[in-house]
Amino acid sequence: MTNRNFRSPSRLPSAAAGAATPRAWQRMLSGRRLDLLDPAPADIEIEDIAHGLARVARWNGQTLGDHALSVAQHVLVVEAIAAERNPDWELSWKLAALLHDAAEYVVGDLISPFKNAIGLNYKSFEIRLLEAIHKRFGLPPALPDPVAAEIKRADRIAAFYEATVLAGFSSTEALEFFGEPDGIGSALQFELRNLAPLPASDAQKRFILRFESLAS
């Protein structure tokens, strides 16, 4: 991880300014400072995304195993499902699937009931951040509708298996909330039925490796 764009102290808000204006930026381990209200693509690093997503728990941590099921592992699963369902996809759409929850490296993974309670303001904030991430890595800010729909479908298939294998849902409950997990082969189904949470460091490494293979 590099600090090639580390902000100098002179560019940081003064203590007096900080007292008057609530801080709306986050310091990343890369040294970048991300303005949450106006995220700049230049302040987004894949290493920061990987580190953050590997340490954000799916299902509010209510999953089986010695480790939390991380968002980094989840997006790897979603990308694998989307790629199998769409064998003719170009690499950029597979990359979009891998990055579909990338905003959560900043905002965390709020469970759907809580997002619904918060309302549209949260969603618009998340979308703005994801658009900046897309621009940073050469993707269109808004994906074509068919691509977005396929990523959403893959996300729901992943959620079905996560829910039934790790989060205590019955198959009946999962079918009600996430739909039928169709369109994937027996080999991938076997992997999903045996899904086990990875340590954060392993999920982070696998995420980076997959990103590099799709972004090259």
BELQUI-V547705 format. One line per field, one symbol per residue. phi: phi as a letter, one per 30 degrees, with the letter a starting at -180 (. if undefined). psi: psi as a letter, one per 30 degrees, with the letter a starting at -180 (. if undefined). burial: b if it has 16 or more other ideal C-beta (glycine too) atoms within 10 Angstrom, else e. A space follows every 10 residues. Layout:
phi->???
psi->???
burial->???
This chain:
phi->.ccdbddded cddddddddd bedbbbdcdd jdccdddbdc edccbddddd ddddccddhh idbdjdbddd dededddddd dddddbdcdd edddddddcd cdeddccicd deededddjd eddddddddd dddedecicd ecdeeddedd dddddddede dedddbcidd dddddddcid dcibdddded dddcdbdcee dddddddddd eddccd
psi->klhfhkklff flkleeeeee kkkglkklff fljjjffikk efgkkeeeee eeefgkklgg gilllflkjl eeeefeeeee eeeefifgkl eeeeeeeegf gffffeflik leeeeeeeaf eeeeeeeeee eeeeeegglk eklkeeeeee eeeeeeeeee eeeeefggkl eeeeeeeflk ilglleeeee eefgkkklle eeeeeeeeee eefff.
burial->eeeeeeeeee eeeeeeeeee eeeebbebeb ebbbeeeebe eebbbbbbbb bbbbbbbbbe eebeeebbbb bbbbbbbbbb bbbebbeebe ebbbbbbbbb bbbbbbbebe eeeeeeeeee eeeebbeebb bbbbbbbebe eebeeebeeb bebbbbbbbb bbbbbbbebe eeebeeebee beebeeebee ebeebebbeb eebbebbbeb beebbe
